[in-house]
Amino acid sequence: RRLDAKIDTKDFLQHTLLPNLQHISEDLFVPLTRLIYENRESEQIINSVLSSNSFRLKTKEGSFKTIKESFIGSHYINEEQIPHPLNFVPVINQVSTEYSDNHPDAWRKFFTEKLKIKSLLNEQEILSLKLEYISKNIDIWKIKEKSVLLFNELYSLFKSGKLSLSAINLTYIKNIPLLCNGNDAGYVLPNMLNFPAAYK
């Protein structure tokens, strides 16, 4: 120590790994996060992670996202606690189960309390995330059965008061094309449509 030799994982993290996150290969982020977990009581290490723009978390899709882009969902939270509006639409960027098959509660506390990752517990937030996903993957919903199912569900959620027509939700919904009638039946954005008498 007197010669500044790094003799344990805490020193190695603090002085070698964390200052060089921008140079670390993505496939090392899971073992790196396990090291951080083992040293989670070190405020200095946690602050270094939170202040870094280069730290990434692996998601269930296999991509690597920042802390702000990631969410804690099933595996770390009891499935019964998670609301499931539009249950046929996924919520992407949930933290991978790969970090630990054991002690999911301890990992949840680490992710939420130490790394400040959002948990998927608020129904309105989940709905907004799903609407965002739909608006970014429009082609999936240009199938008659899926389009009808989606708008039936959105209408039911609206009628029940569970779908807030906030500015952001309205923006997402207005970007979802609707199925048209007639010989030239296709999908058109809502602001391009004339509604038939049946809807008036």
Residue frames as qw, qx, qy, qz and C-alpha x, y, z in Angstrom:
[[0.000, 0.884, 0.467, 0.000, 0.00, 0.00, 0.00],
 [0.319, -0.773, 0.082, 0.543, 2.81, 2.40, 0.80],
 [0.270, -0.233, 0.602, 0.715, 4.01, 1.97, -2.78],
 [0.519, 0.356, -0.006, -0.777, 0.44, 2.50, -4.09],
 [0.095, 0.077, -0.950, -0.286, 0.20, -1.16, -5.17],
 [0.663, -0.082, -0.083, -0.740, -3.36, -2.20, -5.92],
 [0.021, 0.233, -0.956, 0.176, -3.84, -5.28, -3.81],
 [0.301, 0.316, 0.840, -0.324, -7.60, -5.88, -3.75],
 [0.239, 0.531, 0.706, 0.403, -10.65, -5.66, -5.99],
 [0.072, -0.902, -0.341, 0.255, -11.72, -2.37, -4.42],
 [0.251, -0.673, 0.309, 0.623, -8.46, -0.68, -5.37],
 [0.347, 0.042, 0.752, 0.558, -8.47, -2.37, -8.77],
 [0.164, 0.734, 0.647, 0.124, -11.98, -1.08, -9.45],
 [0.128, -0.915, -0.184, 0.334, -11.35, 2.42, -8.18],
 [0.216, -0.750, 0.364, 0.509, -7.97, 3.07, -9.76],
 [0.238, -0.215, 0.792, 0.519, -7.84, 0.86, -12.85],
 [0.202, 0.404, 0.858, 0.244, -11.23, -0.27, -14.16],
 [0.090, 0.817, 0.513, -0.247, -13.59, 2.63, -13.45],
 [0.049, -0.739, 0.181, 0.647, -11.28, 5.37, -14.82],
 [0.014, -0.323, 0.741, 0.588, -11.01, 3.39, -18.07],
 [0.561, 0.347, 0.675, -0.330, -14.62, 2.34, -18.69],
 [0.527, 0.700, -0.087, -0.474, -14.60, 3.86, -22.17],
 [0.264, 0.559, -0.755, -0.218, -11.94, 1.32, -23.20],
 [0.420, -0.110, 0.867, -0.246, -13.64, -1.76, -21.73],
 [0.237, -0.038, -0.820, -0.520, -15.19, -4.33, -24.07],
 [0.620, -0.256, -0.083, -0.737, -18.95, -4.80, -23.69],
 [0.827, -0.115, -0.541, -0.100, -18.56, -8.47, -22.80],
 [0.450, 0.071, -0.618, 0.640, -16.72, -7.42, -19.63],
 [0.275, -0.422, 0.084, -0.860, -19.52, -5.26, -18.23],
 [0.811, -0.389, -0.312, -0.305, -21.35, -8.16, -16.55],
 [0.784, -0.165, -0.403, 0.442, -18.27, -9.38, -14.57],
 [0.213, 0.311, -0.205, 0.903, -17.40, -5.74, -13.89],
 [0.497, -0.492, -0.108, -0.707, -20.86, -5.14, -12.43],
 [0.857, -0.333, -0.392, 0.032, -20.44, -8.21, -10.23],
 [0.572, 0.056, -0.353, 0.738, -17.22, -6.67, -8.86],
 [0.129, -0.402, 0.056, -0.905, -19.07, -3.43, -8.19],
 [0.731, -0.446, -0.320, -0.405, -21.80, -5.42, -6.44],
 [0.804, -0.198, -0.429, 0.362, -19.21, -7.07, -4.20],
 [0.396, -0.071, -0.245, 0.882, -17.91, -3.59, -3.27],
 [0.095, -0.681, -0.515, -0.511, -21.32, -1.91, -3.13],
 [0.469, -0.780, -0.329, 0.251, -20.74, -0.47, 0.35],
 [0.478, -0.212, 0.116, 0.845, -17.99, 1.75, -1.04],
 [0.210, 0.850, 0.316, -0.365, -19.56, 5.15, -1.62],
 [0.085, -0.660, 0.448, 0.597, -16.55, 6.19, -3.67],
 [0.229, -0.009, 0.882, 0.412, -16.99, 3.31, -6.12],
 [0.239, 0.645, 0.723, -0.065, -20.74, 3.83, -6.45],
 [0.086, 0.859, 0.068, -0.500, -20.26, 7.56, -7.06],
 [0.153, -0.449, 0.648, 0.596, -17.67, 6.78, -9.74],
 [0.247, 0.282, 0.888, 0.268, -20.14, 4.49, -11.51],
 [0.161, 0.784, 0.555, -0.226, -23.00, 7.01, -11.28],
 [0.012, 0.834, -0.119, -0.538, -20.86, 9.84, -12.63],
 [0.316, -0.244, 0.738, 0.544, -19.57, 7.82, -15.59],
 [0.597, 0.474, -0.076, -0.643, -21.08, 8.21, -19.06],
 [0.402, 0.424, -0.767, -0.263, -19.46, 4.96, -20.19],
 [0.280, -0.083, 0.901, -0.320, -20.91, 2.43, -17.71],
 [0.575, 0.050, -0.483, -0.658, -23.37, 0.01, -19.33],
 [0.563, -0.076, 0.716, -0.406, -25.82, -2.64, -18.16],
 [0.085, 0.024, -0.895, -0.437, -26.75, -5.72, -20.17],
 [0.602, 0.059, 0.145, -0.783, -30.45, -6.04, -20.99],
 [0.721, 0.095, 0.659, -0.192, -32.64, -9.08, -21.59],
 [0.715, 0.680, 0.043, -0.157, -32.39, -8.33, -25.33],
 [0.863, -0.007, 0.142, 0.484, -28.59, -8.64, -25.11],
 [0.325, 0.756, 0.011, 0.568, -27.87, -4.96, -25.77],
 [0.525, -0.266, -0.397, 0.704, -25.95, -2.68, -23.41],
 [0.061, -0.820, -0.329, -0.464, -27.63, 0.45, -22.06],
 [0.109, 0.415, -0.408, 0.806, -26.87, 3.30, -19.70],
 [0.060, -0.230, -0.794, 0.560, -28.34, 3.38, -16.20],
 [0.323, 0.313, 0.171, -0.877, -30.94, 5.96, -17.27],
 [0.537, 0.207, -0.535, -0.619, -32.06, 3.77, -20.18],
 [0.358, 0.025, -0.932, 0.050, -32.40, 0.60, -18.08],
 [0.639, -0.376, 0.025, -0.671, -35.25, -0.79, -15.97],
 [0.094, -0.181, 0.934, -0.294, -35.64, -3.39, -13.24],
 [0.703, -0.035, -0.251, -0.664, -38.40, -5.88, -14.02],
 [0.956, -0.183, -0.019, -0.228, -39.24, -9.54, -13.56],
 [0.793, 0.150, -0.444, 0.389, -36.62, -11.80, -11.95],
 [0.286, 0.160, -0.446, 0.833, -35.63, -8.97, -9.61],
 [0.408, -0.062, 0.260, -0.873, -39.24, -8.02, -8.79],
 [0.373, 0.218, 0.876, -0.214, -42.07, -10.42, -7.96],
 [0.043, 0.223, 0.706, 0.671, -44.10, -10.84, -11.16],
 [0.156, -0.682, -0.715, -0.002, -47.34, -10.21, -9.24],
 [0.232, -0.681, -0.200, 0.666, -46.14, -6.71, -8.32],
 [0.155, -0.214, 0.455, 0.851, -45.65, -5.65, -11.94],
 [0.546, 0.540, 0.299, -0.566, -48.67, -4.17, -13.76],
 [0.401, -0.019, 0.775, 0.489, -49.25, -5.66, -17.23],
 [0.482, 0.683, 0.206, -0.510, -51.27, -3.25, -19.39],
 [0.630, 0.659, -0.323, -0.254, -51.04, -4.16, -23.09],
 [0.714, -0.442, 0.543, 0.027, -49.54, -7.49, -22.06],
 [0.852, 0.368, 0.302, 0.219, -48.78, -8.36, -25.71],
 [0.356, 0.865, -0.164, 0.314, -46.35, -5.41, -25.96],
 [0.797, -0.145, -0.317, 0.493, -42.86, -5.84, -24.46],
 [0.212, -0.968, 0.126, 0.037, -40.99, -3.42, -22.23],
 [0.802, 0.398, -0.228, 0.383, -37.45, -3.34, -23.57],
 [0.243, 0.629, -0.427, 0.602, -34.21, -2.50, -21.76],
 [0.784, -0.574, 0.064, -0.230, -34.97, -4.56, -18.65],
 [0.118, -0.695, 0.705, -0.075, -31.78, -5.57, -16.85],
 [0.671, 0.223, -0.689, -0.156, -30.61, -9.07, -17.79],
 [0.868, -0.449, 0.044, -0.206, -31.06, -12.00, -15.43],
 [0.819, 0.346, -0.341, 0.305, -27.47, -12.93, -16.23],
 [0.003, -0.713, 0.445, -0.542, -26.04, -10.94, -13.33],
 [0.141, -0.250, 0.851, -0.440, -27.19, -13.46, -10.75],
 [0.563, -0.236, -0.705, -0.361, -29.43, -16.50, -10.55],
 [0.530, -0.414, -0.642, 0.368, -29.16, -16.26, -6.77],
 [0.264, -0.495, -0.358, 0.747, -30.15, -13.51, -4.33],
 [0.196, 0.570, 0.482, 0.637, -32.39, -11.51, -6.71],
 [0.301, -0.893, -0.333, -0.004, -33.63, -9.38, -3.79],
 [0.543, -0.593, 0.110, 0.585, -30.09, -8.29, -2.89],
 [0.405, 0.118, 0.480, 0.769, -29.40, -7.48, -6.54],
 [0.001, -0.782, -0.514, -0.353, -32.67, -5.52, -6.78],
 [0.398, -0.866, -0.149, 0.264, -31.62, -3.40, -3.81],
 [0.537, -0.314, 0.320, 0.715, -28.21, -2.88, -5.38],
 [0.285, 0.381, 0.559, 0.679, -29.71, -1.83, -8.71],
 [0.124, -0.810, -0.462, -0.340, -32.45, 0.39, -7.28],
 [0.478, -0.852, -0.128, 0.172, -30.85, 1.82, -4.14],
 [0.572, -0.464, 0.291, 0.611, -27.21, 2.08, -5.21],
 [0.333, 0.046, 0.563, 0.755, -27.41, 2.55, -8.98],
 [0.270, 0.441, 0.239, -0.822, -30.81, 4.33, -8.90],
 [0.094, -0.037, -0.800, -0.591, -32.32, 2.23, -11.71],
 [0.557, -0.037, 0.062, -0.827, -36.08, 2.62, -12.16],
 [0.258, 0.073, 0.955, -0.128, -38.33, -0.30, -11.24],
 [0.297, -0.170, -0.619, -0.707, -41.28, -1.32, -13.42],
 [0.080, -0.332, -0.833, 0.435, -43.96, -0.82, -10.79],
 [0.230, 0.467, 0.219, -0.825, -45.92, 2.22, -12.02],
 [0.557, 0.456, 0.691, 0.061, -48.67, 1.34, -14.49],
 [0.322, 0.917, 0.098, -0.216, -48.66, 4.76, -16.18],
 [0.120, -0.736, 0.580, 0.329, -44.91, 4.64, -16.73],
 [0.492, -0.035, 0.847, 0.199, -45.16, 1.12, -18.13],
 [0.511, 0.692, 0.504, -0.080, -47.93, 2.21, -20.50],
 [0.179, 0.923, -0.187, -0.286, -45.86, 5.13, -21.75],
 [0.289, -0.507, 0.755, 0.299, -42.86, 2.85, -22.33],
 [0.530, 0.243, 0.804, 0.117, -45.04, 0.42, -24.29],
 [0.418, 0.848, 0.277, -0.169, -46.56, 3.22, -26.37],
 [0.021, -0.820, 0.460, 0.340, -43.05, 4.45, -27.12],
 [0.432, -0.194, 0.845, 0.247, -42.06, 0.94, -28.23],
 [0.535, 0.560, 0.632, -0.018, -45.12, 0.71, -30.49],
 [0.282, 0.926, 0.030, -0.251, -44.43, 4.12, -32.09],
 [0.084, -0.718, 0.624, 0.297, -40.85, 3.06, -32.85],
 [0.227, -0.097, 0.945, 0.213, -41.88, -0.31, -34.31],
 [0.532, 0.319, 0.081, -0.780, -44.87, 0.70, -36.41],
 [0.484, 0.271, -0.695, -0.458, -44.56, -2.06, -39.00],
 [0.035, -0.018, -0.966, 0.257, -45.35, -4.71, -36.37],
 [0.279, 0.408, 0.615, -0.615, -48.83, -3.19, -35.97],
 [0.421, 0.392, -0.325, -0.751, -49.63, -2.93, -39.69],
 [0.198, -0.083, -0.960, -0.178, -51.38, -6.29, -39.53],
 [0.453, -0.443, -0.348, -0.691, -55.16, -6.18, -39.25],
 [0.733, -0.444, -0.515, 0.016, -55.51, -8.51, -36.26],
 [0.558, -0.186, -0.351, 0.728, -52.76, -6.79, -34.30],
 [0.016, 0.256, 0.064, 0.964, -54.00, -3.30, -35.14],
 [0.551, -0.496, -0.395, -0.542, -57.58, -4.08, -34.07],
 [0.737, -0.385, -0.483, 0.274, -56.37, -5.78, -30.86],
 [0.425, 0.006, -0.235, 0.874, -54.11, -2.82, -30.02],
 [0.155, -0.292, -0.079, -0.940, -56.76, -0.13, -30.45],
 [0.661, -0.483, -0.486, -0.305, -59.42, -2.19, -28.67],
 [0.685, -0.320, -0.440, 0.484, -57.05, -2.46, -25.70],
 [0.240, 0.105, -0.107, 0.959, -56.14, 1.24, -25.82],
 [0.379, -0.443, -0.300, -0.755, -59.82, 2.16, -25.87],
 [0.730, -0.469, -0.497, -0.025, -60.56, -0.14, -22.91],
 [0.572, -0.183, -0.341, 0.723, -57.68, 1.37, -20.93],
 [0.013, 0.253, 0.062, 0.965, -58.88, 4.88, -21.76],
 [0.540, -0.491, -0.412, -0.546, -62.47, 4.10, -20.73],
 [0.754, -0.433, -0.454, 0.193, -61.29, 2.58, -17.44],
 [0.216, -0.966, 0.104, -0.101, -59.19, 5.68, -16.67],
 [0.827, -0.371, 0.247, 0.341, -55.95, 3.73, -16.77],
 [0.613, 0.304, 0.288, 0.670, -54.63, 5.42, -19.93],
 [0.135, -0.773, -0.134, 0.606, -53.61, 9.00, -19.31],
 [0.574, 0.683, 0.291, 0.346, -53.77, 11.14, -22.45],
 [0.395, -0.726, 0.115, 0.551, -50.71, 13.11, -21.47],
 [0.341, 0.820, -0.268, -0.374, -48.86, 15.10, -24.12],
 [0.067, -0.497, 0.838, 0.214, -46.24, 12.38, -24.54],
 [0.467, 0.171, 0.862, -0.095, -48.80, 9.55, -24.71],
 [0.532, 0.721, 0.273, -0.350, -50.86, 11.47, -27.28],
 [0.192, 0.742, -0.526, -0.368, -47.75, 12.01, -29.39],
 [0.236, -0.223, 0.939, 0.116, -47.07, 8.28, -29.40],
 [0.492, 0.412, 0.735, -0.220, -50.70, 7.36, -30.19],
 [0.434, 0.788, 0.032, -0.435, -50.97, 9.92, -33.01],
 [0.124, 0.625, -0.696, -0.331, -47.98, 8.23, -34.66],
 [0.392, 0.017, 0.920, -0.012, -49.72, 4.84, -34.79],
 [0.307, 0.090, -0.520, -0.792, -51.47, 4.38, -38.16],
 [0.600, 0.163, 0.568, -0.540, -55.06, 3.21, -38.31],
 [0.309, 0.149, 0.875, 0.343, -56.54, 0.63, -40.66],
 [0.341, 0.295, -0.103, -0.887, -58.69, 2.16, -43.43],
 [0.641, 0.359, 0.651, -0.191, -61.76, 0.79, -45.23],
 [0.506, 0.745, -0.072, -0.429, -62.42, 0.67, -48.97],
 [0.897, 0.430, -0.030, 0.099, -60.72, -0.60, -52.08],
 [0.452, 0.644, -0.398, 0.472, -57.50, 1.15, -51.17],
 [0.744, -0.660, -0.056, -0.089, -57.52, -0.16, -47.62],
 [0.632, 0.353, -0.409, 0.556, -54.23, 0.50, -45.86],
 [0.542, -0.579, -0.395, 0.464, -52.81, 2.22, -42.81],
 [0.189, 0.695, 0.103, 0.686, -52.98, 5.99, -42.39],
 [0.240, -0.021, -0.518, 0.821, -52.03, 8.32, -39.54],
 [0.011, -0.622, -0.717, 0.313, -55.06, 9.52, -37.55],
 [0.038, 0.638, 0.076, -0.766, -54.74, 13.16, -38.68],
 [0.098, 0.222, -0.652, -0.718, -55.18, 12.03, -42.32],
 [0.015, -0.292, -0.952, -0.089, -58.46, 10.22, -41.72],
 [0.452, -0.198, -0.084, -0.866, -62.14, 11.12, -42.10],
 [0.216, 0.000, 0.903, -0.372, -64.24, 9.19, -39.62],
 [0.264, -0.288, -0.765, -0.512, -67.32, 7.33, -40.94],
 [0.494, -0.486, -0.114, -0.712, -70.77, 7.89, -39.45],
 [0.816, -0.284, -0.503, 0.020, -70.41, 4.81, -37.25],
 [0.577, -0.108, -0.412, 0.697, -67.87, 6.67, -35.08],
 [0.018, -0.334, 0.005, -0.943, -69.85, 9.94, -34.85]]
